[in-house]
Amino acid sequence: ACDPGVLFDSTYDRVQRQVFDQSCAVSGCHDSNAYVNAGNLLLEASAFPGNLIDRTPTNADADALGWKRIVAGDAANSYLVHKLTGDFPGNGFGDRMPRDRPKLDTTLIDVITLWIQAGAPATGWVPGTD
């Protein structure tokens, strides 16, 4: 079995390198060359936390619900979680992410959810994510 504590420095480092870098900040998606066409969301490491925490999404339906890209401490109102699970309360919220690719493994979605619930810290390990 792999030990995330050996491979990554923190929960955020795990989320960035295992999810964002491999599934999101890829060519044509949420990278520095194309993010303007992808909800104006850059998911490269240099963009955290300013591009995610308490930022209003460009999606009008998500904004109307009061969702933010990430609400530190509140995964239920974090648009990122809904985009990864595809759990939308209706139409108009866009596609599940990553688009046109298999859904993220449930374990990784759980890691992201726990990380957000714990306040989306930039350092340290959130219990249950290591």
DSSP file with accessible surface (Angstrom, degrees, kcal/mol):
  #  RESIDUE AA STRUCTURE BP1 BP2  ACC     N-H-->O    O-->H-N    N-H-->O    O-->H-N    TCO  KAPPA ALPHA  PHI   PSI    X-CA   Y-CA   Z-CA
    1    1 A A              0   0  157      0, 0.0     2,-0.2     0, 0.0     0, 0.0   0.000 360.0 360.0 360.0 147.3    0.0    0.0    0.0
    2    2 A C        -     0   0  107      1,-0.0     3,-0.1     4,-0.0     0, 0.0  -0.586 360.0-144.5 -81.8 145.1    1.1    3.6   -0.7
    3    3 A D    >>  -     0   0   86     -2,-0.2     3,-2.0     1,-0.1     4,-1.5  -0.915   4.1-161.7-111.9 105.0    1.6    5.9    2.2
    4    4 A P  H 3> S+     0   0   18      0, 0.0     4,-2.8     0, 0.0    -1,-0.1   0.826  89.7  66.0 -55.2 -30.4    0.5    9.5    1.3
    5    5 A G  H 34 S+     0   0   36    125,-0.5   125,-0.0     1,-0.2    -3,-0.0   0.740 105.3  43.3 -64.0 -22.8    2.6   10.8    4.3
    6    6 A V  H <4 S+     0   0  113     -3,-2.0    -1,-0.2     1,-0.1    -4,-0.0   0.816 118.8  42.6 -87.5 -34.5    5.7    9.6    2.5
    7    7 A L  H  < S+     0   0   89     -4,-1.5     2,-0.3     1,-0.0    -2,-0.2   0.762 117.8  37.8 -84.4 -28.6    4.7   10.8   -1.0
    8    8 A F     <  -     0   0   22     -4,-2.8     3,-0.1    -5,-0.2    -1,-0.0  -0.885  64.9-138.1-128.2 158.1    3.3   14.3    0.0
    9    9 A D  S    S-     0   0  138     -2,-0.3   115,-0.3     1,-0.2     2,-0.3   0.695  82.8 -14.7 -85.7 -24.1    4.1   17.0    2.5
   10   10 A S  S  > S-     0   0    8    113,-0.1     4,-2.2     1,-0.1   115,-0.2  -0.959  76.4 -86.5-164.7 174.9    0.5   17.8    3.6
   11   11 A T  H  > S+     0   0    0    113,-2.0     4,-2.7    -2,-0.3     5,-0.2   0.934 127.3  49.5 -62.4 -45.0   -3.1   17.2    2.7
   12   12 A Y  H  > S+     0   0   26    112,-0.5     4,-3.3   109,-0.3     5,-0.2   0.934 108.7  52.4 -60.7 -43.4   -3.0   20.3    0.4
   13   13 A D  H  > S+     0   0   26      1,-0.2     4,-2.8     2,-0.2     5,-0.4   0.915 110.3  49.4 -58.4 -40.0    0.1   19.0   -1.3
   14   14 A R  H  X>S+     0   0   26     -4,-2.2     4,-2.9     2,-0.2     5,-0.6   0.943 112.3  46.7 -63.6 -47.1   -1.6   15.7   -1.9
   15   15 A V  I  X>S+     0   0    1     -4,-2.7     5,-2.2     3,-0.2     4,-1.7   0.940 116.1  45.9 -60.3 -46.8   -4.7   17.5   -3.4
   16   16 A Q  I  <>S+     0   0    5     -4,-3.3     5,-3.5     3,-0.2     6,-0.3   0.964 122.7  32.4 -62.2 -53.4   -2.6   19.7   -5.6
   17   17 A R  I  <5S+     0   0  100     -4,-2.8    -2,-0.2    -5,-0.2    -3,-0.2   0.859 125.9  39.2 -79.0 -33.9   -0.2   17.0   -6.9
   18   18 A Q  I  <5S+     0   0   53     -4,-2.9    -3,-0.2    -5,-0.4    -1,-0.2   0.799 134.2  13.0 -87.9 -28.1   -2.5   14.0   -7.0
   19   19 A V  I  XXS+     0   0    1     -4,-1.7     4,-3.0    -5,-0.6     5,-0.7   0.795 128.6  38.5-111.6 -65.1   -5.7   15.7   -8.2
   20   20 A F  I  >XS+     0   0    1     -5,-2.2     5,-3.6     1,-0.2     4,-1.8   0.938 120.4  44.1 -59.6 -49.7   -5.3   19.2   -9.5
   21   21 A D  I  4<S+     0   0   68     -5,-3.5    -1,-0.2    -6,-0.3    -4,-0.1   0.850 123.8  35.3 -64.8 -34.3   -1.9   18.6  -11.3
   22   22 A Q  I  45S+     0   0  121     -6,-0.3    -2,-0.2    -5,-0.2    -1,-0.2   0.751 133.7  19.2 -93.0 -26.6   -3.0   15.3  -12.9
   23   23 A S  I  <5S+     0   0   20     -4,-3.0    -3,-0.2     3,-0.0    -2,-0.2   0.574 131.6  24.2-120.5 -14.8   -6.7   15.9  -13.6
   24   24 A C  I  <<S+     0   0   10     -4,-1.8     6,-2.4    -5,-0.7     2,-1.6   0.760 109.6  55.3-121.9 -53.9   -7.4   19.6  -13.7
   25   25 A A  S   <S+     0   0   16     -5,-3.6     2,-0.2    18,-0.3     7,-0.1  -0.300  83.8 125.2 -85.9  52.7   -4.4   21.8  -14.5
   26   26 A V  S >  S-     0   0   40     -2,-1.6     3,-2.5     1,-0.1     5,-0.5  -0.688  74.4 -62.4-109.0 164.8   -3.7   20.0  -17.7
   27   27 A S  T 3  S+     0   0  113      1,-0.3    -1,-0.1    -2,-0.2     3,-0.1  -0.150 122.8  11.0 -51.6 125.0   -3.4   21.3  -21.2
   28   28 A G  T 3  S+     0   0   55      1,-0.2    -1,-0.3    -3,-0.1    -3,-0.1   0.406 122.3  65.1  88.7  -1.4   -6.6   22.9  -22.4
   29   29 A C  S <  S-     0   0   50     -3,-2.5     2,-0.4    -5,-0.1    -1,-0.2   0.273 113.5 -18.8-117.8-115.9   -8.3   23.0  -19.0
   30   30 A H  S    S+     0   0   24     -6,-2.4    13,-2.5   -10,-0.1    14,-0.2  -0.173  97.7 115.9 -96.2  42.1   -7.4   24.8  -15.8
   31   31 A D  S >> S-     0   0   13     -5,-0.5     4,-2.1    -2,-0.4     3,-1.1  -0.536  84.4 -95.1-102.0 173.1   -3.8   25.5  -16.7
   32   32 A S  T 34 S+     0   0   61      1,-0.3     4,-0.1    -2,-0.2    10,-0.0   0.678 122.0  52.7 -66.6 -14.1   -2.2   28.9  -17.2
   33   33 A N  T 34 S+     0   0  147      1,-0.1    -1,-0.3     2,-0.1    -3,-0.1   0.707 125.0  17.6 -90.5 -21.4   -2.8   28.7  -21.0
   34   34 A A  T X4 S+     0   0   15     -3,-1.1     3,-1.7    -5,-0.1     4,-0.3   0.451  84.0 107.6-132.2  -1.2   -6.5   28.0  -21.0
   35   35 A Y  G ><>S+     0   0   75     -4,-2.1     3,-1.6     1,-0.3     5,-1.4   0.781  73.6  67.7 -60.0 -26.1   -8.0   28.8  -17.6
   36   36 A V  G 3 5S+     0   0   95      1,-0.3     3,-0.3     4,-0.2    -1,-0.3   0.883 105.4  43.5 -61.0 -33.3   -9.8   31.9  -19.0
   37   37 A N  G < 5S+     0   0  149     -3,-1.7    -1,-0.3     1,-0.2    -2,-0.2   0.401 106.3  66.2 -90.2   2.2  -12.0   29.5  -21.1
   38   38 A A  T X 5S-     0   0   20     -3,-1.6     3,-1.1    -4,-0.3    -1,-0.2  -0.455 134.7 -67.9-121.5  56.6  -12.4   27.1  -18.1
   39   39 A G  T 3 5S-     0   0   33     -3,-0.3    19,-0.4     1,-0.2    -3,-0.2   0.708  79.6 -81.5  70.0  17.0  -14.5   29.2  -15.7
   40   40 A N  T 3 <S+     0   0   77     -5,-1.4     2,-0.6    -4,-0.2    -1,-0.2   0.865  93.4 142.3  54.9  35.7  -11.5   31.6  -15.2
   41   41 A L    <   -     0   0   23     -3,-1.1     2,-0.5    -6,-0.8    -1,-0.2  -0.932  35.6-166.6-115.6 111.7  -10.2   29.0  -12.7
   42   42 A L        -     0   0   26     -2,-0.6   -11,-0.2    -3,-0.1     9,-0.1  -0.852   6.3-178.2 -94.7 126.5   -6.5   28.4  -12.6
   43   43 A L        +     0   0    5    -13,-2.5   -18,-0.3    -2,-0.5     2,-0.2   0.112  38.7 122.4-116.0  22.4   -5.6   25.2  -10.6
   44   44 A E  S >  S-     0   0   52    -14,-0.2     3,-2.2     1,-0.1     4,-0.4  -0.502  78.3-106.3 -76.4 154.7   -1.8   25.3  -10.8
   45   45 A A  G >  S+     0   0   53      1,-0.3     3,-1.3     2,-0.2    -1,-0.1   0.825 116.6  64.1 -54.4 -34.1   -0.1   25.4   -7.5
   46   46 A S  G 3  S+     0   0  104      1,-0.3    -1,-0.3     3,-0.1    -3,-0.0   0.696  95.5  60.8 -66.2 -16.2    0.8   29.1   -7.8
   47   47 A A  G <> S+     0   0   18     -3,-2.2     4,-2.2     2,-0.1     5,-0.3   0.650  82.0 137.5 -87.0 -14.8   -2.9   30.0   -7.7
   48   48 A F  T <4  -     0   0   29     -3,-1.3    -5,-0.0    -4,-0.4    74,-0.0  -0.588  67.3  -0.6 -82.2 141.5   -3.7   28.6   -4.3
   49   49 A P  T >> S+     0   0   67      0, 0.0     4,-2.1     0, 0.0     3,-2.0  -0.991 124.4  59.3 -94.5  -7.2   -5.4   29.9   -2.2
   50   50 A G  T 34 S+     0   0   45      1,-0.3    -2,-0.2     2,-0.2    -3,-0.1   0.732 107.3  47.8 -58.4 -25.8   -6.3   33.2   -3.8
   51   51 A N  T 3< S+     0   0   26     -4,-2.2    -1,-0.3    -9,-0.1    -3,-0.1   0.549 125.3  25.3 -91.5  -7.2   -8.1   31.6   -6.8
   52   52 A L  T X4 S+     0   0    4     -3,-2.0     3,-1.4    -5,-0.3    18,-1.3   0.754  92.7  85.1-121.4 -53.5  -10.1   29.1   -4.7
   53   53 A I  B 3< S-a   70   0A  40     -4,-2.1    18,-0.2     1,-0.3     3,-0.1  -0.419 114.8 -15.8 -70.0 124.1  -10.9   30.1   -1.1
   54   54 A D  T 3  S+     0   0  103     16,-3.1     2,-0.4    -2,-0.2    -1,-0.3   0.730  97.8 142.9  56.9  27.5  -14.0   32.3   -0.8
   55   55 A R    <   -     0   0  123     -3,-1.4    14,-3.3    15,-0.3    -1,-0.2  -0.822  53.6-120.7 -99.2 135.7  -13.9   33.1   -4.5
   56   56 A T        -     0   0   61     -2,-0.4    12,-0.2    12,-0.2     7,-0.1  -0.554  28.9-125.2 -73.3 129.6  -17.2   33.5   -6.4
   57   57 A P        -     0   0    7      0, 0.0     6,-0.1     0, 0.0   -17,-0.1  -0.351  12.5-124.7 -70.5 158.5  -17.5   31.0   -9.2
   58   58 A T  S    S+     0   0   93    -19,-0.4     2,-0.5     4,-0.1   -19,-0.1   0.655  84.6 102.3 -77.0 -13.3  -18.3   32.3  -12.7
   59   59 A N     >  -     0   0   29      1,-0.2     4,-2.4   -20,-0.1     5,-0.2  -0.590  65.2-152.1 -74.5 119.9  -21.3   30.0  -12.9
   60   60 A A  H  > S+     0   0   70     -2,-0.5     4,-2.5     1,-0.2    -1,-0.2   0.854  92.3  52.7 -64.6 -36.5  -24.4   32.2  -12.3
   61   61 A D  H  > S+     0   0   69     31,-0.5     4,-1.2     2,-0.2    -1,-0.2   0.911 111.3  46.1 -67.7 -40.6  -26.5   29.3  -10.8
   62   62 A A  H  4>S+     0   0    0     30,-0.3     5,-2.0     2,-0.2     3,-0.4   0.921 113.3  50.0 -65.9 -41.5  -23.8   28.4   -8.3
   63   63 A D  H ><5S+     0   0   78     -4,-2.4     3,-1.8     1,-0.2    -2,-0.2   0.907 105.2  57.3 -62.5 -40.6  -23.4   32.1   -7.4
   64   64 A A  H 3<5S+     0   0   86     -4,-2.5    -1,-0.2     1,-0.3    -2,-0.2   0.818 104.7  52.2 -62.8 -28.7  -27.2   32.4   -6.9
   65   65 A L  T 3<5S-     0   0   91     -4,-1.2    -1,-0.3    -3,-0.4    -2,-0.2   0.516 119.1-113.0 -82.2  -6.1  -27.0   29.7   -4.3
   66   66 A G  T < 5 +     0   0   46     -3,-1.8    -3,-0.2    -4,-0.3    -2,-0.1   0.584  64.1 153.5  84.3  10.5  -24.3   31.5   -2.5
   67   67 A W      < -     0   0   15     -5,-2.0     2,-0.3    -6,-0.2    -1,-0.3  -0.391  27.9-158.8 -70.7 149.4  -21.7   28.8   -3.3
   68   68 A K  B     -b   78   0B  60      9,-1.9    11,-3.2   -12,-0.2    12,-0.4  -0.796  35.9-104.1-115.4 166.6  -18.0   29.8   -3.5
   69   69 A R  S    S-     0   0   16    -14,-3.3    11,-2.3     1,-0.3     2,-0.4   0.961 111.0  -1.4 -55.7 -51.6  -15.3   27.8   -5.3
   70   70 A I  B     -a   53   0A   0    -18,-1.3   -16,-3.1   -15,-0.2     2,-0.7  -0.974  65.2-161.7-137.6 128.4  -14.2   26.6   -1.8
   71   71 A V    >   -     0   0   29      3,-0.5     3,-2.8    -2,-0.4    48,-0.2  -0.939  31.5-127.0-103.8 105.7  -15.9   27.7    1.4
   72   72 A A  T 3  S+     0   0   44     -2,-0.7    45,-0.2     1,-0.3    44,-0.1  -0.361  95.0  13.2 -56.8 121.3  -13.2   26.8    4.0
   73   73 A G  T 3  S+     0   0   36     43,-3.2    -1,-0.3    42,-0.1     2,-0.2   0.406 117.0  79.0  93.0   0.0  -15.0   24.6    6.6
   74   74 A D    X   +     0   0   50     -3,-2.8     3,-0.9    42,-0.2    -3,-0.5  -0.661  42.6 169.5-145.7  84.9  -18.1   24.0    4.5
   75   75 A A  G >  S+     0   0    6      1,-0.2     3,-1.7    -2,-0.2     6,-0.2   0.839  77.9  65.8 -65.5 -31.4  -17.8   21.4    1.7
   76   76 A A  G 3  S+     0   0   65      1,-0.3    -1,-0.2     5,-0.1    -9,-0.0   0.791 108.0  39.5 -63.9 -28.1  -21.6   21.5    1.1
   77   77 A N  G <  S+     0   0   61     -3,-0.9    -9,-1.9    -6,-0.2     2,-0.7   0.169  91.7 106.3-105.9  16.1  -21.4   25.1   -0.2
   78   78 A S  B X>  -b   68   0B   0     -3,-1.7     4,-1.4   -11,-0.2     3,-0.8  -0.878  58.8-155.6 -99.5 112.7  -18.1   24.5   -2.0
   79   79 A Y  H 3> S+     0   0   23    -11,-3.2     4,-2.7    -2,-0.7     5,-0.2   0.836  90.4  66.7 -56.2 -34.4  -18.8   24.4   -5.8
   80   80 A L  H 3> S+     0   0   16    -11,-2.3     4,-1.9   -12,-0.4    -1,-0.2   0.912  99.8  49.2 -55.6 -44.4  -15.6   22.4   -6.3
   81   81 A V  H <> S+     0   0   17     -3,-0.8     4,-2.2   -12,-0.3     6,-0.3   0.939 111.8  48.4 -63.4 -44.3  -17.1   19.4   -4.4
   82   82 A H  H  X>S+     0   0   21     -4,-1.4     4,-2.4     1,-0.2     5,-0.6   0.887 109.6  52.9 -63.2 -38.5  -20.3   19.6   -6.5
   83   83 A K  H  <5S+     0   0   28     -4,-2.7    14,-3.5     1,-0.2    -1,-0.2   0.869 112.2  45.6 -65.5 -34.3  -18.2   19.8   -9.7
   84   84 A L  H  <5S+     0   0    2     -4,-1.9    20,-0.3    -5,-0.2    -2,-0.2   0.840 121.1  36.6 -78.1 -33.3  -16.3   16.7   -8.7
   85   85 A T  H  <5S-     0   0   38     -4,-2.2    -2,-0.2    -5,-0.2    -3,-0.2   0.716  97.1-132.2 -89.7 -24.3  -19.3   14.6   -7.6
   86   86 A G  T  <5 +     0   0   31     -4,-2.4     2,-1.3    -5,-0.3    -3,-0.2   0.643  55.6 147.4  77.3  15.9  -21.7   15.9  -10.3
   87   87 A D      < +     0   0  103     -5,-0.6    -1,-0.2    -6,-0.3    -2,-0.1  -0.687  18.2 160.5 -89.1  90.4  -24.2   16.4   -7.5
   88   88 A F        -     0   0   43     -2,-1.3     4,-0.0    -3,-0.1     3,-0.0  -0.885  46.1-133.7-114.5 145.7  -26.2   19.5   -8.8
   89   89 A P  S    S-     0   0   92      0, 0.0     2,-0.3     0, 0.0    -2,-0.1   0.188  82.5 -32.9 -81.7  19.4  -29.6   20.6   -7.7
   90   90 A G  S    S-     0   0   41      0, 0.0     3,-0.4     0, 0.0     2,-0.1  -0.973  88.6 -45.3 159.2-168.3  -30.7   21.1  -11.3
   91   91 A N  S    S+     0   0  158     -2,-0.3     0, 0.0     1,-0.2     0, 0.0  -0.408  99.4  57.9 -85.0 165.7  -29.5   22.1  -14.7
   92   92 A G  S    S+     0   0   45     -2,-0.1   -31,-0.5     2,-0.1   -30,-0.3   0.496  71.4 102.9  97.4   3.1  -27.2   25.1  -15.4
   93   93 A F  S    S-     0   0   13     -3,-0.4   -34,-0.1     1,-0.3     2,-0.1   0.381  81.7-122.0 -99.7   4.3  -24.3   24.2  -13.2
   94   94 A G        -     0   0   44      2,-0.0    -1,-0.3    -6,-0.0     2,-0.2  -0.323  46.1 -36.5  86.2-172.5  -22.0   22.9  -15.9
   95   95 A D        -     0   0   84      1,-0.1    -9,-0.1    -3,-0.1     4,-0.1  -0.499  61.0-100.7 -86.2 156.4  -20.4   19.5  -16.4
   96   96 A R        -     0   0   74     -2,-0.2     4,-0.2   -10,-0.1   -12,-0.2  -0.418  61.0 -86.4 -65.7 148.5  -19.0   17.2  -13.7
   97   97 A M  S    S+     0   0   30    -14,-3.5     7,-0.4   -17,-0.2     2,-0.1  -0.865 108.7  44.6-113.1 152.3  -15.2   17.5  -13.6
   98   98 A P  S >  S-     0   0    8      0, 0.0     3,-1.4     0, 0.0    -1,-0.1   0.469  94.8-133.9 -70.3 137.4  -12.9   16.4  -14.9
   99   99 A R  T 3  S+     0   0  123      1,-0.3    -2,-0.1    -2,-0.1    -4,-0.0  -0.348  79.6   0.9 -65.2 136.9  -14.8   16.9  -18.1
  100  100 A D  T 3  S+     0   0  157     -4,-0.2    -1,-0.3     1,-0.2    -3,-0.1   0.729 115.5  95.1  58.6  24.6  -14.9   14.0  -20.6
  101  101 A R  S <  S-     0   0  106     -3,-1.4    -1,-0.2     1,-0.0     3,-0.1  -0.932  87.4 -77.3-135.8 162.3  -12.8   11.9  -18.2
  102  102 A P        -     0   0  112      0, 0.0     3,-0.1     0, 0.0    -1,-0.0  -0.226  58.1 -93.9 -59.7 150.0  -13.7    9.3  -15.6
  103  103 A K        -     0   0  108      1,-0.1     3,-0.1   -18,-0.0   -18,-0.1  -0.317  50.6 -94.8 -60.4 144.9  -15.0   10.5  -12.3
  104  104 A L        -     0   0   15     -7,-0.4    -1,-0.1   -20,-0.3     5,-0.1  -0.283  51.4 -88.2 -58.5 149.4  -12.3   10.9   -9.7
  105  105 A D    >>  -     0   0   94      1,-0.1     4,-1.9    -3,-0.1     3,-0.6  -0.303  35.1-121.3 -57.4 139.8  -11.9    8.0   -7.3
  106  106 A T  H 3> S+     0   0   94      1,-0.2     4,-2.7     2,-0.2     5,-0.2   0.846 111.7  59.7 -54.8 -37.0  -14.2    8.3   -4.3
  107  107 A T  H 3> S+     0   0   80      1,-0.2     4,-2.2     2,-0.2    -1,-0.2   0.914 105.8  47.2 -60.8 -40.9  -11.2    8.2   -2.0
  108  108 A L  H <> S+     0   0   24     -3,-0.6     4,-2.4     2,-0.2    -1,-0.2   0.893 110.8  51.0 -70.1 -37.7   -9.8   11.3   -3.6
  109  109 A I  H  X S+     0   0   12     -4,-1.9     4,-2.7     1,-0.2    -2,-0.2   0.918 110.3  51.0 -63.5 -39.4  -13.1   13.1   -3.4
  110  110 A D  H  X S+     0   0   86     -4,-2.7     4,-2.9     2,-0.2     5,-0.2   0.898 108.1  52.1 -63.2 -40.5  -13.3   12.2    0.3
  111  111 A V  H  X S+     0   0    6     -4,-2.2     4,-2.5     2,-0.2    -2,-0.2   0.941 111.9  46.2 -60.7 -45.9   -9.8   13.6    0.8
  112  112 A I  H  X S+     0   0    1     -4,-2.4     4,-2.7     2,-0.2    -2,-0.2   0.924 112.9  49.8 -64.1 -43.0  -10.8   16.9   -0.8
  113  113 A T  H  X S+     0   0   39     -4,-2.7     4,-2.8     1,-0.2    -2,-0.2   0.936 112.7  46.2 -62.6 -46.7  -14.1   17.0    1.2
  114  114 A L  H  X S+     0   0   71     -4,-2.9     4,-1.8     2,-0.2    -1,-0.2   0.906 112.0  52.3 -62.0 -41.3  -12.2   16.4    4.5
  115  115 A W  H  <>S+     0   0    0     -4,-2.5     5,-2.8    -5,-0.2    -2,-0.2   0.934 112.3  44.6 -61.3 -45.8   -9.6   18.9    3.6
  116  116 A I  H ><5S+     0   0    0     -4,-2.7   -43,-3.2     1,-0.2     3,-2.2   0.937 111.0  53.7 -64.6 -45.0  -12.3   21.6    2.9
  117  117 A Q  H 3<5S+     0   0   96     -4,-2.8    -1,-0.2     1,-0.3    -2,-0.2   0.833 105.7  55.0 -58.9 -31.0  -14.2   20.7    6.0
  118  118 A A  T 3<5S-     0   0   56     -4,-1.8    -1,-0.3    -5,-0.2    -2,-0.2   0.371 133.8 -89.4 -84.4   4.9  -11.0   21.2    8.0
  119  119 A G  T < 5 -     0   0   32     -3,-2.2    -3,-0.2   -48,-0.2   -47,-0.2   0.544  55.1 -92.3 101.9   6.8  -10.7   24.7    6.6
  120  120 A A      < -     0   0    6     -5,-2.8    -4,-0.2    -6,-0.2    -1,-0.1   0.920  58.0-161.8  52.7  52.8   -8.6   23.9    3.5
  121  121 A P        -     0   0   40      0, 0.0  -109,-0.3     0, 0.0    -1,-0.1  -0.327  21.3-142.6 -68.5 146.7   -5.3   24.5    5.2
  122  122 A A  S    S+     0   0   53   -110,-0.1     2,-0.3  -111,-0.1  -109,-0.2   0.681  84.1  33.3 -79.2 -18.8   -2.2   25.0    3.1
  123  123 A T  S    S+     0   0  113   -111,-0.1  -113,-0.1  -112,-0.1  -114,-0.0  -0.895  93.6  34.8-134.2 164.0    0.0   23.0    5.5
  124  124 A G  S    S-     0   0   38   -115,-0.3  -113,-2.0    -2,-0.3  -112,-0.5   0.061  81.7 -71.7  81.0 166.6   -0.3   20.0    7.8
  125  125 A W        -     0   0   77   -115,-0.2     5,-0.1  -114,-0.1     3,-0.0  -0.862  33.7-142.7-103.0 127.9   -2.3   16.8    7.6
  126  126 A V    >   -     0   0   11     -2,-0.5     3,-2.1    -5,-0.1     4,-0.3  -0.752  39.8 -99.0 -82.3 130.9   -6.0   16.7    8.0
  127  127 A P  T 3  S+     0   0  113      0, 0.0    -1,-0.1     0, 0.0    -9,-0.0  -0.231 109.2  23.5 -53.0 135.5   -7.1   13.5    9.9
  128  128 A G  T 3  S+     0   0   60     -3,-0.0   -14,-0.1   -14,-0.0   -18,-0.0   0.382 104.7  83.6  90.5  -5.0   -8.3   10.8    7.5
  129  129 A T    <         0   0    1     -3,-2.1   -18,-0.1     1,-0.1  -119,-0.1   0.403 360.0 360.0-109.0  -0.6   -6.4   12.2    4.5
  130  130 A D              0   0  100     -4,-0.3  -125,-0.5  -126,-0.1    -1,-0.1   0.316 360.0 360.0-106.7 360.0   -3.0   10.6    5.2
